[in-house]
Amino acid sequence: MKGETEYSPAADHAAAKEVPQSLPRAPQDRHILEWVEACKGVGKTFSPFEFGGHVTEIGAAGLVALRLGRDIEWDGQAMEAKGEPAAAQMVEPQRRKGWGA
């Protein structure tokens, strides 16, 4: 459409053209399409949920520690910071009445 910025992937940069492609790419260089196709049962995502979920959990635990302002001992099996009751409300969202899971 006229007036819109055209999508230009980093791979089009002159310096990137010299680097050989060694990993598969998402359809049309858009990861959301890869995810949608995997949800439909067409192929799978480049990074499986088992990996991505674990990395997300590690990052989230780090954010909880930052918000508390101290180190925490994270128990991944229980999804809690051991001995940190203040962390529980950051890990398990508080939902308004009628919006519970």
N, C-alpha and C positions, 0 to 999 in steps of 0.2 A: 504494500500500500504506500502511496505517496506520502512523504513526511515522516514515515517510521524509519528507525535506524535498522539497517540490514544486519542480520545475524552474521557474525564473522568469527568462526572458531579460532582458537589460538594456533591450531595446526596450520593455518594459512600464513602465519608469520614467517618471514624469510628464514630466520634462524631455526625454526622448527622443521623446515623442509629437509634439512640435512640429517635429522635424527630418524633412524629407521623405526617403523611401527612394529612393536613387539607384543602388544596387548590388543585384544579385541575392542572394538568401539561400540558404543550404544547406537541404536538406530538414529540416523540424522544427527549424531553427536548430541543427543538429548537423553539424559538418563531417565527422565520421567517416562518416556516412551518404552524404554527397556523394562521398567517396572510394570507398566500397564500391560505390556505383552506377556510378561511372566504371570501376572494375575489371571490373564485369560487362558493360561496354559500353553502359550506359544513361547517355547524357549525358557530360559531362566536368566536371572540377573547375574551380572559379572561377579558381584560380591554377594555370596549367599547370606541369608538372614542370620544364620548361626554365627557368622563372623561379624556382620554389621551390628547385630543386637548386642554382642559382647563389647564391641568398641564403644557403642553408645552408652552402655551401662558404666563403663570405666570413666567416660567423660562426665556423665551425670554425677557419679560419686565424687569426682573432683570438684564439680560446681557446688555440691552440698558442703564439702570441706571448706571451700572458699567463702561461702555464705556464713558458715559457722565461725570462720576465722581461726580454725585449728585443724590439725591432722585428725583423720578418723580411721577406724578399722572397719573396712567394708566387708560384709558377709553377703556374697553374691547369691548363695543358695536361699537365704532368708530375705534378701533384698532390703537390708537394713544396715545402718551404722551401729555397730555394737556399742552399747553404753551411752548412746546419744539420743535421748528421747526427743530433743528439739529437732533432730533430723527427720523424724518420722513424718511430720506434716509436710516436709519438702519432698519426700519420696512418694508418699501416697496422697494424691490430690484431695483436697476438701471440696466436695461437691455441694451445690445448693440442693435443698430439699426438692425431690422430684426428678433430679438429674443423676441419681446414683447408677452405678454399673450393675 
